């Protein structure tokens, strides 16, 4: 399985969108400060994820969620929680 995931920083409230084939391992790397783009935003919380059978579909979805209408819809959905 391939995952598209959203992390939220407890430090500044910003979100990070990424994709991976091993969600547990990738989240641990984020939490341990091993990912440069999120190391200064720790602590982080996993707030959303989607699963896909094919990597290319997950990558396309990640790209959608990072911009445009899909990004705005994601933000709206996350605020409703």
mmCIF file of the N, C-alpha and C atoms, coordinates in Angstrom:
data_MODEL
# 
_entry.id   MODEL 
# 
loop_
_atom_site.group_PDB 
_atom_site.id 
_atom_site.type_symbol 
_atom_site.label_atom_id 
_atom_site.label_alt_id 
_atom_site.label_comp_id 
_atom_site.label_asym_id 
_atom_site.label_entity_id 
_atom_site.label_seq_id 
_atom_site.pdbx_PDB_ins_code 
_atom_site.Cartn_x 
_atom_site.Cartn_y 
_atom_site.Cartn_z 
_atom_site.occupancy 
_atom_site.B_iso_or_equiv 
_atom_site.pdbx_formal_charge 
_atom_site.auth_seq_id 
_atom_site.auth_comp_id 
_atom_site.auth_asym_id 
_atom_site.auth_atom_id 
_atom_site.pdbx_PDB_model_num 
ATOM 1   N N  . UNK A 1 1  ? 0.831   -1.184 0.000  1.00 0.00 ? 1  UNK A N  1 
ATOM 2   C CA . UNK A 1 1  ? 0.000   0.000  0.000  1.00 0.00 ? 1  UNK A CA 1 
ATOM 3   C C  . UNK A 1 1  ? 0.879   1.252  0.000  1.00 0.00 ? 1  UNK A C  1 
ATOM 4   N N  . UNK A 1 2  ? 0.336   2.307  -0.554 1.00 0.00 ? 2  UNK A N  1 
ATOM 5   C CA . UNK A 1 2  ? 0.993   3.606  -0.567 1.00 0.00 ? 2  UNK A CA 1 
ATOM 6   C C  . UNK A 1 2  ? 0.072   4.600  0.122  1.00 0.00 ? 2  UNK A C  1 
ATOM 7   N N  . UNK A 1 3  ? 0.654   5.502  0.855  1.00 0.00 ? 3  UNK A N  1 
ATOM 8   C CA . UNK A 1 3  ? -0.116  6.422  1.682  1.00 0.00 ? 3  UNK A CA 1 
ATOM 9   C C  . UNK A 1 3  ? 0.167   7.875  1.339  1.00 0.00 ? 3  UNK A C  1 
ATOM 10  N N  . UNK A 1 4  ? -0.872  8.679  1.367  1.00 0.00 ? 4  UNK A N  1 
ATOM 11  C CA . UNK A 1 4  ? -0.758  10.127 1.342  1.00 0.00 ? 4  UNK A CA 1 
ATOM 12  C C  . UNK A 1 4  ? -1.168  10.560 2.737  1.00 0.00 ? 4  UNK A C  1 
ATOM 13  N N  . UNK A 1 5  ? -0.378  11.405 3.367  1.00 0.00 ? 5  UNK A N  1 
ATOM 14  C CA . UNK A 1 5  ? -0.642  11.740 4.760  1.00 0.00 ? 5  UNK A CA 1 
ATOM 15  C C  . UNK A 1 5  ? -0.512  13.236 5.015  1.00 0.00 ? 5  UNK A C  1 
ATOM 16  N N  . UNK A 1 6  ? -1.141  13.662 6.105  1.00 0.00 ? 6  UNK A N  1 
ATOM 17  C CA . UNK A 1 6  ? -1.082  15.057 6.511  1.00 0.00 ? 6  UNK A CA 1 
ATOM 18  C C  . UNK A 1 6  ? -0.649  15.106 7.971  1.00 0.00 ? 6  UNK A C  1 
ATOM 19  N N  . UNK A 1 7  ? 0.376   15.891 8.227  1.00 0.00 ? 7  UNK A N  1 
ATOM 20  C CA . UNK A 1 7  ? 0.854   16.117 9.579  1.00 0.00 ? 7  UNK A CA 1 
ATOM 21  C C  . UNK A 1 7  ? 0.534   17.557 9.976  1.00 0.00 ? 7  UNK A C  1 
ATOM 22  N N  . UNK A 1 8  ? 0.300   17.751 11.255 1.00 0.00 ? 8  UNK A N  1 
ATOM 23  C CA . UNK A 1 8  ? 0.085   19.107 11.759 1.00 0.00 ? 8  UNK A CA 1 
ATOM 24  C C  . UNK A 1 8  ? 1.093   19.375 12.865 1.00 0.00 ? 8  UNK A C  1 
ATOM 25  N N  . UNK A 1 9  ? 1.691   20.547 12.799 1.00 0.00 ? 9  UNK A N  1 
ATOM 26  C CA . UNK A 1 9  ? 2.668   20.953 13.801 1.00 0.00 ? 9  UNK A CA 1 
ATOM 27  C C  . UNK A 1 9  ? 1.950   21.476 15.039 1.00 0.00 ? 9  UNK A C  1 
ATOM 28  N N  . UNK A 1 10 ? 2.331   20.960 16.186 1.00 0.00 ? 10 UNK A N  1 
ATOM 29  C CA . UNK A 1 10 ? 1.805   21.496 17.446 1.00 0.00 ? 10 UNK A CA 1 
ATOM 30  C C  . UNK A 1 10 ? 2.503   22.811 17.796 1.00 0.00 ? 10 UNK A C  1 
ATOM 31  N N  . UNK A 1 11 ? 3.631   23.055 17.157 1.00 0.00 ? 11 UNK A N  1 
ATOM 32  C CA . UNK A 1 11 ? 4.418   24.263 17.429 1.00 0.00 ? 11 UNK A CA 1 
ATOM 33  C C  . UNK A 1 11 ? 3.810   25.495 16.754 1.00 0.00 ? 11 UNK A C  1 
ATOM 34  N N  . UNK A 1 12 ? 3.503   25.378 15.445 1.00 0.00 ? 12 UNK A N  1 
ATOM 35  C CA . UNK A 1 12 ? 3.014   26.545 14.716 1.00 0.00 ? 12 UNK A CA 1 
ATOM 36  C C  . UNK A 1 12 ? 1.679   26.328 13.994 1.00 0.00 ? 12 UNK A C  1 
ATOM 37  N N  . UNK A 1 13 ? 1.102   25.132 14.098 1.00 0.00 ? 13 UNK A N  1 
ATOM 38  C CA . UNK A 1 13 ? -0.204  24.859 13.490 1.00 0.00 ? 13 UNK A CA 1 
ATOM 39  C C  . UNK A 1 13 ? -0.184  24.625 11.988 1.00 0.00 ? 13 UNK A C  1 
ATOM 40  N N  . UNK A 1 14 ? 0.986   24.672 11.369 1.00 0.00 ? 14 UNK A N  1 
ATOM 41  C CA . UNK A 1 14 ? 1.095   24.457 9.919  1.00 0.00 ? 14 UNK A CA 1 
ATOM 42  C C  . UNK A 1 14 ? 0.934   22.975 9.595  1.00 0.00 ? 14 UNK A C  1 
ATOM 43  N N  . UNK A 1 15 ? 0.515   22.693 8.351  1.00 0.00 ? 15 UNK A N  1 
ATOM 44  C CA . UNK A 1 15 ? 0.374   21.304 7.932  1.00 0.00 ? 15 UNK A CA 1 
ATOM 45  C C  . UNK A 1 15 ? 1.453   20.941 6.919  1.00 0.00 ? 15 UNK A C  1 
ATOM 46  N N  . UNK A 1 16 ? 1.733   19.652 6.854  1.00 0.00 ? 16 UNK A N  1 
ATOM 47  C CA . UNK A 1 16 ? 2.699   19.092 5.906  1.00 0.00 ? 16 UNK A CA 1 
ATOM 48  C C  . UNK A 1 16 ? 1.999   17.931 5.210  1.00 0.00 ? 16 UNK A C  1 
ATOM 49  N N  . UNK A 1 17 ? 2.096   17.867 3.896  1.00 0.00 ? 17 UNK A N  1 
ATOM 50  C CA . UNK A 1 17 ? 1.487   16.796 3.108  1.00 0.00 ? 17 UNK A CA 1 
ATOM 51  C C  . UNK A 1 17 ? 2.595   16.007 2.443  1.00 0.00 ? 17 UNK A C  1 
ATOM 52  N N  . UNK A 1 18 ? 2.548   14.680 2.573  1.00 0.00 ? 18 UNK A N  1 
ATOM 53  C CA . UNK A 1 18 ? 3.570   13.827 1.976  1.00 0.00 ? 18 UNK A CA 1 
ATOM 54  C C  . UNK A 1 18 ? 2.992   12.487 1.563  1.00 0.00 ? 18 UNK A C  1 
ATOM 55  N N  . UNK A 1 19 ? 3.848   11.639 1.003  1.00 0.00 ? 19 UNK A N  1 
ATOM 56  C CA . UNK A 1 19 ? 3.426   10.293 0.621  1.00 0.00 ? 19 UNK A CA 1 
ATOM 57  C C  . UNK A 1 19 ? 4.562   9.317  0.909  1.00 0.00 ? 19 UNK A C  1 
ATOM 58  N N  . UNK A 1 20 ? 4.185   8.052  1.148  1.00 0.00 ? 20 UNK A N  1 
ATOM 59  C CA . UNK A 1 20 ? 5.161   7.033  1.502  1.00 0.00 ? 20 UNK A CA 1 
ATOM 60  C C  . UNK A 1 20 ? 4.550   5.650  1.332  1.00 0.00 ? 20 UNK A C  1 
ATOM 61  N N  . UNK A 1 21 ? 5.395   4.636  1.313  1.00 0.00 ? 21 UNK A N  1 
ATOM 62  C CA . UNK A 1 21 ? 4.903   3.258  1.287  1.00 0.00 ? 21 UNK A CA 1 
ATOM 63  C C  . UNK A 1 21 ? 4.868   2.655  2.696  1.00 0.00 ? 21 UNK A C  1 
ATOM 64  N N  . UNK A 1 22 ? 5.536   3.302  3.661  1.00 0.00 ? 22 UNK A N  1 
ATOM 65  C CA . UNK A 1 22 ? 5.549   2.808  5.042  1.00 0.00 ? 22 UNK A CA 1 
ATOM 66  C C  . UNK A 1 22 ? 5.227   3.975  5.978  1.00 0.00 ? 22 UNK A C  1 
ATOM 67  N N  . UNK A 1 23 ? 3.952   4.139  6.285  1.00 0.00 ? 23 UNK A N  1 
ATOM 68  C CA . UNK A 1 23 ? 3.492   5.295  7.041  1.00 0.00 ? 23 UNK A CA 1 
ATOM 69  C C  . UNK A 1 23 ? 4.074   5.339  8.453  1.00 0.00 ? 23 UNK A C  1 
ATOM 70  N N  . UNK A 1 24 ? 4.121   4.218  9.143  1.00 0.00 ? 24 UNK A N  1 
ATOM 71  C CA . UNK A 1 24 ? 4.662   4.199  10.508 1.00 0.00 ? 24 UNK A CA 1 
ATOM 72  C C  . UNK A 1 24 ? 6.122   4.640  10.537 1.00 0.00 ? 24 UNK A C  1 
ATOM 73  N N  . UNK A 1 25 ? 6.910   4.090  9.630  1.00 0.00 ? 25 UNK A N  1 
ATOM 74  C CA . UNK A 1 25 ? 8.335   4.409  9.576  1.00 0.00 ? 25 UNK A CA 1 
ATOM 75  C C  . UNK A 1 25 ? 8.551   5.884  9.214  1.00 0.00 ? 25 UNK A C  1 
ATOM 76  N N  . UNK A 1 26 ? 7.797   6.375  8.248  1.00 0.00 ? 26 UNK A N  1 
ATOM 77  C CA . UNK A 1 26 ? 7.947   7.763  7.813  1.00 0.00 ? 26 UNK A CA 1 
ATOM 78  C C  . UNK A 1 26 ? 7.533   8.736  8.919  1.00 0.00 ? 26 UNK A C  1 
ATOM 79  N N  . UNK A 1 27 ? 6.432   8.426  9.607  1.00 0.00 ? 27 UNK A N  1 
ATOM 80  C CA . UNK A 1 27 ? 5.982   9.289  10.694 1.00 0.00 ? 27 UNK A CA 1 
ATOM 81  C C  . UNK A 1 27 ? 7.031   9.336  11.804 1.00 0.00 ? 27 UNK A C  1 
ATOM 82  N N  . UNK A 1 28 ? 7.639   8.200  12.109 1.00 0.00 ? 28 UNK A N  1 
ATOM 83  C CA . UNK A 1 28 ? 8.691   8.159  13.132 1.00 0.00 ? 28 UNK A CA 1 
ATOM 84  C C  . UNK A 1 28 ? 9.868   9.046  12.722 1.00 0.00 ? 28 UNK A C  1 
ATOM 85  N N  . UNK A 1 29 ? 10.229  9.009  11.436 1.00 0.00 ? 29 UNK A N  1 
ATOM 86  C CA . UNK A 1 29 ? 11.329  9.860  10.949 1.00 0.00 ? 29 UNK A CA 1 
ATOM 87  C C  . UNK A 1 29 ? 10.991  11.337 11.134 1.00 0.00 ? 29 UNK A C  1 
ATOM 88  N N  . UNK A 1 30 ? 9.738   11.697 10.838 1.00 0.00 ? 30 UNK A N  1 
ATOM 89  C CA . UNK A 1 30 ? 9.311   13.082 11.056 1.00 0.00 ? 30 UNK A CA 1 
ATOM 90  C C  . UNK A 1 30 ? 9.432   13.440 12.531 1.00 0.00 ? 30 UNK A C  1 
ATOM 91  N N  . UNK A 1 31 ? 8.928   12.586 13.395 1.00 0.00 ? 31 UNK A N  1 
ATOM 92  C CA . UNK A 1 31 ? 8.926   12.847 14.843 1.00 0.00 ? 31 UNK A CA 1 
ATOM 93  C C  . UNK A 1 31 ? 10.327  12.899 15.434 1.00 0.00 ? 31 UNK A C  1 
ATOM 94  N N  . UNK A 1 32 ? 11.241  12.133 14.871 1.00 0.00 ? 32 UNK A N  1 
ATOM 95  C CA . UNK A 1 32 ? 12.625  12.101 15.350 1.00 0.00 ? 32 UNK A CA 1 
ATOM 96  C C  . UNK A 1 32 ? 13.482  13.229 14.775 1.00 0.00 ? 32 UNK A C  1 
ATOM 97  N N  . UNK A 1 33 ? 12.900  14.062 13.915 1.00 0.00 ? 33 UNK A N  1 
ATOM 98  C CA . UNK A 1 33 ? 13.635  15.184 13.339 1.00 0.00 ? 33 UNK A CA 1 
ATOM 99  C C  . UNK A 1 33 ? 14.532  14.816 12.180 1.00 0.00 ? 33 UNK A C  1 
ATOM 100 N N  . UNK A 1 34 ? 14.314  13.657 11.579 1.00 0.00 ? 34 UNK A N  1 
ATOM 101 C CA . UNK A 1 34 ? 15.155  13.191 10.474 1.00 0.00 ? 34 UNK A CA 1 
ATOM 102 C C  . UNK A 1 34 ? 14.711  13.712 9.109  1.00 0.00 ? 34 UNK A C  1 
ATOM 103 N N  . UNK A 1 35 ? 13.583  14.419 9.065  1.00 0.00 ? 35 UNK A N  1 
ATOM 104 C CA . UNK A 1 35 ? 13.087  14.990 7.808  1.00 0.00 ? 35 UNK A CA 1 
ATOM 105 C C  . UNK A 1 35 ? 13.299  16.501 7.875  1.00 0.00 ? 35 UNK A C  1 
ATOM 106 N N  . UNK A 1 36 ? 14.165  16.987 7.018  1.00 0.00 ? 36 UNK A N  1 
ATOM 107 C CA . UNK A 1 36 ? 14.585  18.392 7.059  1.00 0.00 ? 36 UNK A CA 1 
ATOM 108 C C  . UNK A 1 36 ? 13.407  19.369 7.007  1.00 0.00 ? 36 UNK A C  1 
ATOM 109 N N  . UNK A 1 37 ? 12.423  19.082 6.173  1.00 0.00 ? 37 UNK A N  1 
ATOM 110 C CA . UNK A 1 37 ? 11.319  20.023 5.983  1.00 0.00 ? 37 UNK A CA 1 
ATOM 111 C C  . UNK A 1 37 ? 10.374  20.134 7.180  1.00 0.00 ? 37 UNK A C  1 
ATOM 112 N N  . UNK A 1 38 ? 10.435  19.196 8.108  1.00 0.00 ? 38 UNK A N  1 
ATOM 113 C CA . UNK A 1 38 ? 9.551   19.264 9.278  1.00 0.00 ? 38 UNK A CA 1 
ATOM 114 C C  . UNK A 1 38 ? 10.298  19.262 10.610 1.00 0.00 ? 38 UNK A C  1 
ATOM 115 N N  . UNK A 1 39 ? 11.596  19.143 10.589 1.00 0.00 ? 39 UNK A N  1 
ATOM 116 C CA . UNK A 1 39 ? 12.355  19.010 11.843 1.00 0.00 ? 39 UNK A CA 1 
ATOM 117 C C  . UNK A 1 39 ? 12.169  20.207 12.774 1.00 0.00 ? 39 UNK A C  1 
ATOM 118 N N  . UNK A 1 40 ? 12.027  21.393 12.232 1.00 0.00 ? 40 UNK A N  1 
ATOM 119 C CA . UNK A 1 40 ? 11.865  22.593 13.052 1.00 0.00 ? 40 UNK A CA 1 
ATOM 120 C C  . UNK A 1 40 ? 10.420  22.829 13.481 1.00 0.00 ? 40 UNK A C  1 
ATOM 121 N N  . UNK A 1 41 ? 9.512   21.978 13.038 1.00 0.00 ? 41 UNK A N  1 
ATOM 122 C CA . UNK A 1 41 ? 8.090   22.134 13.373 1.00 0.00 ? 41 UNK A CA 1 
ATOM 123 C C  . UNK A 1 41 ? 7.611   21.136 14.424 1.00 0.00 ? 41 UNK A C  1 
ATOM 124 N N  . UNK A 1 42 ? 8.500   20.333 14.949 1.00 0.00 ? 42 UNK A N  1 
ATOM 125 C CA . UNK A 1 42 ? 8.107   19.325 15.933 1.00 0.00 ? 42 UNK A CA 1 
ATOM 126 C C  . UNK A 1 42 ? 7.630   19.984 17.215 1.00 0.00 ? 42 UNK A C  1 
ATOM 127 N N  . UNK A 1 43 ? 6.721   19.336 17.926 1.00 0.00 ? 43 UNK A N  1 
ATOM 128 C CA . UNK A 1 43 ? 6.132   18.010 17.699 1.00 0.00 ? 43 UNK A CA 1 
ATOM 129 C C  . UNK A 1 43 ? 5.045   18.035 16.627 1.00 0.00 ? 43 UNK A C  1 
ATOM 130 N N  . UNK A 1 44 ? 4.865   16.873 16.006 1.00 0.00 ? 44 UNK A N  1 
ATOM 131 C CA . UNK A 1 44 ? 3.912   16.715 14.910 1.00 0.00 ? 44 UNK A CA 1 
ATOM 132 C C  . UNK A 1 44 ? 2.863   15.673 15.259 1.00 0.00 ? 44 UNK A C  1 
ATOM 133 N N  . UNK A 1 45 ? 1.688   15.845 14.660 1.00 0.00 ? 45 UNK A N  1 
ATOM 134 C CA . UNK A 1 45 ? 0.590   14.904 14.851 1.00 0.00 ? 45 UNK A CA 1 
ATOM 135 C C  . UNK A 1 45 ? 0.095   14.463 13.479 1.00 0.00 ? 45 UNK A C  1 
ATOM 136 N N  . UNK A 1 46 ? -0.113  13.172 13.316 1.00 0.00 ? 46 UNK A N  1 
ATOM 137 C CA . UNK A 1 46 ? -0.713  12.657 12.089 1.00 0.00 ? 46 UNK A CA 1 
ATOM 138 C C  . UNK A 1 46 ? -2.205  12.910 12.184 1.00 0.00 ? 46 UNK A C  1 
ATOM 139 N N  . UNK A 1 47 ? -2.746  13.729 11.279 1.00 0.00 ? 47 UNK A N  1 
ATOM 140 C CA . UNK A 1 47 ? -4.158  14.090 11.378 1.00 0.00 ? 47 UNK A CA 1 
ATOM 141 C C  . UNK A 1 47 ? -5.024  13.517 10.264 1.00 0.00 ? 47 UNK A C  1 
ATOM 142 N N  . UNK A 1 48 ? -4.387  12.974 9.207  1.00 0.00 ? 48 UNK A N  1 
ATOM 143 C CA . UNK A 1 48 ? -5.183  12.474 8.083  1.00 0.00 ? 48 UNK A CA 1 
ATOM 144 C C  . UNK A 1 48 ? -4.304  11.608 7.199  1.00 0.00 ? 48 UNK A C  1 
ATOM 145 N N  . UNK A 1 49 ? -4.888  10.560 6.626  1.00 0.00 ? 49 UNK A N  1 
ATOM 146 C CA . UNK A 1 49 ? -4.165  9.789  5.610  1.00 0.00 ? 49 UNK A CA 1 
ATOM 147 C C  . UNK A 1 49 ? -5.146  9.072  4.699  1.00 0.00 ? 49 UNK A C  1 
ATOM 148 N N  . UNK A 1 50 ? -4.667  8.742  3.511  1.00 0.00 ? 50 UNK A N  1 
ATOM 149 C CA . UNK A 1 50 ? -5.409  7.976  2.513  1.00 0.00 ? 50 UNK A CA 1 
ATOM 150 C C  . UNK A 1 50 ? -4.508  6.852  2.030  1.00 0.00 ? 50 UNK A C  1 
ATOM 151 N N  . UNK A 1 51 ? -5.096  5.692  1.683  1.00 0.00 ? 51 UNK A N  1 
ATOM 152 C CA . UNK A 1 51 ? -4.337  4.525  1.196  1.00 0.00 ? 51 UNK A CA 1 
ATOM 153 C C  . UNK A 1 51 ? -4.617  4.294  -0.282 1.00 0.00 ? 51 UNK A C  1 
ATOM 154 N N  . UNK A 1 52 ? -3.586  3.880  -0.996 1.00 0.00 ? 52 UNK A N  1 
ATOM 155 C CA . UNK A 1 52 ? -3.714  3.569  -2.422 1.00 0.00 ? 52 UNK A CA 1 
ATOM 156 C C  . UNK A 1 52 ? -2.936  2.301  -2.740 1.00 0.00 ? 52 UNK A C  1 
ATOM 157 N N  . UNK A 1 53 ? -3.416  1.566  -3.719 1.00 0.00 ? 53 UNK A N  1 
ATOM 158 C CA . UNK A 1 53 ? -2.758  0.336  -4.144 1.00 0.00 ? 53 UNK A CA 1 
ATOM 159 C C  . UNK A 1 53 ? -1.539  0.651  -5.008 1.00 0.00 ? 53 UNK A C  1 
ATOM 160 N N  . UNK A 1 54 ? -1.620  1.710  -5.805 1.00 0.00 ? 54 UNK A N  1 
ATOM 161 C CA . UNK A 1 54 ? -0.532  2.053  -6.723 1.00 0.00 ? 54 UNK A CA 1 
ATOM 162 C C  . UNK A 1 54 ? 0.151   3.356  -6.307 1.00 0.00 ? 54 UNK A C  1 
ATOM 163 N N  . UNK A 1 55 ? 1.468   3.344  -6.393 1.00 0.00 ? 55 UNK A N  1 
ATOM 164 C CA . UNK A 1 55 ? 2.252   4.508  -6.004 1.00 0.00 ? 55 UNK A CA 1 
ATOM 165 C C  . UNK A 1 55 ? 1.956   5.724  -6.875 1.00 0.00 ? 55 UNK A C  1 
ATOM 166 N N  . UNK A 1 56 ? 1.810   5.532  -8.169 1.00 0.00 ? 56 UNK A N  1 
ATOM 167 C CA . UNK A 1 56 ? 1.585   6.678  -9.051 1.00 0.00 ? 56 UNK A CA 1 
ATOM 168 C C  . UNK A 1 56 ? 0.278   7.400  -8.724 1.00 0.00 ? 56 UNK A C  1 
ATOM 169 N N  . UNK A 1 57 ? -0.719  6.665  -8.301 1.00 0.00 ? 57 UNK A N  1 
ATOM 170 C CA . UNK A 1 57 ? -1.993  7.284  -7.931 1.00 0.00 ? 57 UNK A CA 1 
ATOM 171 C C  . UNK A 1 57 ? -1.820  8.079  -6.632 1.00 0.00 ? 57 UNK A C  1 
ATOM 172 N N  . UNK A 1 58 ? -1.077  7.521  -5.693 1.00 0.00 ? 58 UNK A N  1 
ATOM 173 C CA . UNK A 1 58 ? -0.816  8.225  -4.434 1.00 0.00 ? 58 UNK A CA 1 
ATOM 174 C C  . UNK A 1 58 ? -0.040  9.514  -4.691 1.00 0.00 ? 58 UNK A C  1 
ATOM 175 N N  . UNK A 1 59 ? 0.944   9.472  -5.571 1.00 0.00 ? 59 UNK A N  1 
ATOM 176 C CA . UNK A 1 59 ? 1.741   10.667 -5.885 1.00 0.00 ? 59 UNK A CA 1 
ATOM 177 C C  . UNK A 1 59 ? 0.880   11.746 -6.548 1.00 0.00 ? 59 UNK A C  1 
ATOM 178 N N  . UNK A 1 60 ? -0.020  11.338 -7.431 1.00 0.00 ? 60 UNK A N  1 
ATOM 179 C CA . UNK A 1 60 ? -0.922  12.294 -8.074 1.00 0.00 ? 60 UNK A CA 1 
ATOM 180 C C  . UNK A 1 60 ? -1.836  12.939 -7.037 1.00 0.00 ? 60 UNK A C  1 
ATOM 181 N N  . UNK A 1 61 ? -2.338  12.127 -6.110 1.00 0.00 ? 61 UNK A N  1 
ATOM 182 C CA . UNK A 1 61 ? -3.216  12.655 -5.058 1.00 0.00 ? 61 UNK A CA 1 
ATOM 183 C C  . UNK A 1 61 ? -2.447  13.613 -4.148 1.00 0.00 ? 61 UNK A C  1 
ATOM 184 N N  . UNK A 1 62 ? -1.209  13.273 -3.817 1.00 0.00 ? 62 UNK A N  1 
ATOM 185 C CA . UNK A 1 62 ? -0.381  14.173 -3.002 1.00 0.00 ? 62 UNK A CA 1 
ATOM 186 C C  . UNK A 1 62 ? -0.259  15.524 -3.691 1.00 0.00 ? 62 UNK A C  1 
ATOM 187 N N  . UNK A 1 63 ? 0.021   15.505 -4.976 1.00 0.00 ? 63 UNK A N  1 
ATOM 188 C CA . UNK A 1 63 ? 0.167   16.743 -5.740 1.00 0.00 ? 63 UNK A CA 1 
ATOM 189 C C  . UNK A 1 63 ? -1.135  17.544 -5.735 1.00 0.00 ? 63 UNK A C  1 
ATOM 190 N N  . UNK A 1 64 ? -2.274  16.848 -5.875 1.00 0.00 ? 64 UNK A N  1 
ATOM 191 C CA . UNK A 1 64 ? -3.577  17.525 -5.835 1.00 0.00 ? 64 UNK A CA 1 
ATOM 192 C C  . UNK A 1 64 ? -3.788  18.213 -4.495 1.00 0.00 ? 64 UNK A C  1 
ATOM 193 N N  . UNK A 1 65 ? -3.475  17.500 -3.407 1.00 0.00 ? 65 UNK A N  1 
ATOM 194 C CA . UNK A 1 65 ? -3.727  18.037 -2.076 1.00 0.00 ? 65 UNK A CA 1 
ATOM 195 C C  . UNK A 1 65 ? -2.820  19.206 -1.710 1.00 0.00 ? 65 UNK A C  1 
ATOM 196 N N  . UNK A 1 66 ? -1.729  19.341 -2.426 1.00 0.00 ? 66 UNK A N  1 
ATOM 197 C CA . UNK A 1 66 ? -0.802  20.424 -2.126 1.00 0.00 ? 66 UNK A CA 1 
ATOM 198 C C  . UNK A 1 66 ? -1.180  21.741 -2.788 1.00 0.00 ? 66 UNK A C  1 
ATOM 199 N N  . UNK A 1 67 ? -2.165  21.732 -3.686 1.00 0.00 ? 67 UNK A N  1 
ATOM 200 C CA . UNK A 1 67 ? -2.526  22.977 -4.356 1.00 0.00 ? 67 UNK A CA 1 
ATOM 201 C C  . UNK A 1 67 ? -3.963  22.946 -4.856 1.00 0.00 ? 67 UNK A C  1 
ATOM 202 N N  . UNK A 1 68 ? -4.452  24.115 -5.176 1.00 0.00 ? 68 UNK A N  1 
ATOM 203 C CA . UNK A 1 68 ? -5.743  24.253 -5.820 1.00 0.00 ? 68 UNK A CA 1 
ATOM 204 C C  . UNK A 1 68 ? -6.952  23.886 -4.980 1.00 0.00 ? 68 UNK A C  1 
ATOM 205 N N  . UNK A 1 69 ? -7.984  23.493 -5.681 1.00 0.00 ? 69 UNK A N  1 
ATOM 206 C CA . UNK A 1 69 ? -9.280  23.201 -5.066 1.00 0.00 ? 69 UNK A CA 1 
ATOM 207 C C  . UNK A 1 69 ? -9.194  22.054 -4.051 1.00 0.00 ? 69 UNK A C  1 
ATOM 208 N N  . UNK A 1 70 ? -8.459  21.011 -4.372 1.00 0.00 ? 70 UNK A N  1 
ATOM 209 C CA . UNK A 1 70 ? -8.331  19.871 -3.456 1.00 0.00 ? 70 UNK A CA 1 
ATOM 210 C C  . UNK A 1 70 ? -7.678  20.304 -2.146 1.00 0.00 ? 70 UNK A C  1 
ATOM 211 N N  . UNK A 1 71 ? -6.716  21.210 -2.221 1.00 0.00 ? 71 UNK A N  1 
ATOM 212 C CA . UNK A 1 71 ? -6.057  21.718 -1.013 1.00 0.00 ? 71 UNK A CA 1 
ATOM 213 C C  . UNK A 1 71 ? -7.057  22.472 -0.139 1.00 0.00 ? 71 UNK A C  1 
ATOM 214 N N  . UNK A 1 72 ? -7.848  23.318 -0.757 1.00 0.00 ? 72 UNK A N  1 
ATOM 215 C CA . UNK A 1 72 ? -8.844  24.093 -0.010 1.00 0.00 ? 72 UNK A CA 1 
ATOM 216 C C  . UNK A 1 72 ? -9.893  23.173 0.620  1.00 0.00 ? 72 UNK A C  1 
ATOM 217 N N  . UNK A 1 73 ? -10.314 22.157 -0.111 1.00 0.00 ? 73 UNK A N  1 
ATOM 218 C CA . UNK A 1 73 ? -11.288 21.198 0.423  1.00 0.00 ? 73 UNK A CA 1 
ATOM 219 C C  . UNK A 1 73 ? -10.702 20.411 1.597  1.00 0.00 ? 73 UNK A C  1 
ATOM 220 N N  . UNK A 1 74 ? -9.427  20.043 1.499  1.00 0.00 ? 74 UNK A N  1 
ATOM 221 C CA . UNK A 1 74 ? -8.765  19.338 2.595  1.00 0.00 ? 74 UNK A CA 1 
ATOM 222 C C  . UNK A 1 74 ? -8.730  20.210 3.845  1.00 0.00 ? 74 UNK A C  1 
ATOM 223 N N  . UNK A 1 75 ? -8.329  21.464 3.691  1.00 0.00 ? 75 UNK A N  1 
ATOM 224 C CA . UNK A 1 75 ? -8.273  22.375 4.834  1.00 0.00 ? 75 UNK A CA 1 
ATOM 225 C C  . UNK A 1 75 ? -9.648  22.534 5.475  1.00 0.00 ? 75 UNK A C  1 
ATOM 226 N N  . UNK A 1 76 ? -10.663 22.645 4.651  1.00 0.00 ? 76 UNK A N  1 
ATOM 227 C CA . UNK A 1 76 ? -12.034 22.771 5.158  1.00 0.00 ? 76 UNK A CA 1 
ATOM 228 C C  . UNK A 1 76 ? -12.432 21.517 5.934  1.00 0.00 ? 76 UNK A C  1 
ATOM 229 N N  . UNK A 1 77 ? -12.122 20.354 5.385  1.00 0.00 ? 77 UNK A N  1 
ATOM 230 C CA . UNK A 1 77 ? -12.458 19.091 6.039  1.00 0.00 ? 77 UNK A CA 1 
ATOM 231 C C  . UNK A 1 77 ? -11.738 18.957 7.384  1.00 0.00 ? 77 UNK A C  1 
ATOM 232 N N  . UNK A 1 78 ? -10.490 19.349 7.420  1.00 0.00 ? 78 UNK A N  1 
ATOM 233 C CA . UNK A 1 78 ? -9.710  19.241 8.652  1.00 0.00 ? 78 UNK A CA 1 
ATOM 234 C C  . UNK A 1 78 ? -10.200 20.207 9.736  1.00 0.00 ? 78 UNK A C  1 
ATOM 235 N N  . UNK A 1 79 ? -10.687 21.378 9.334  1.00 0.00 ? 79 UNK A N  1 
ATOM 236 C CA . UNK A 1 79 ? -11.200 22.328 10.307 1.00 0.00 ? 79 UNK A CA 1 
ATOM 237 C C  . UNK A 1 79 ? -12.523 21.877 10.904 1.00 0.00 ? 79 UNK A C  1 
ATOM 238 N N  . UNK A 1 80 ? -13.279 21.051 10.182 1.00 0.00 ? 80 UNK A N  1 
ATOM 239 C CA . UNK A 1 80 ? -14.580 20.580 10.658 1.00 0.00 ? 80 UNK A CA 1 
ATOM 240 C C  . UNK A 1 80 ? -14.446 19.538 11.746 1.00 0.00 ? 80 UNK A C  1 
ATOM 241 N N  . UNK A 1 81 ? -13.276 18.993 11.931 1.00 0.00 ? 81 UNK A N  1 
ATOM 242 C CA . UNK A 1 81 ? -13.071 17.960 12.952 1.00 0.00 ? 81 UNK A CA 1 
ATOM 243 C C  . UNK A 1 81 ? -13.090 18.544 14.324 1.00 0.00 ? 81 UNK A C  1 
# 
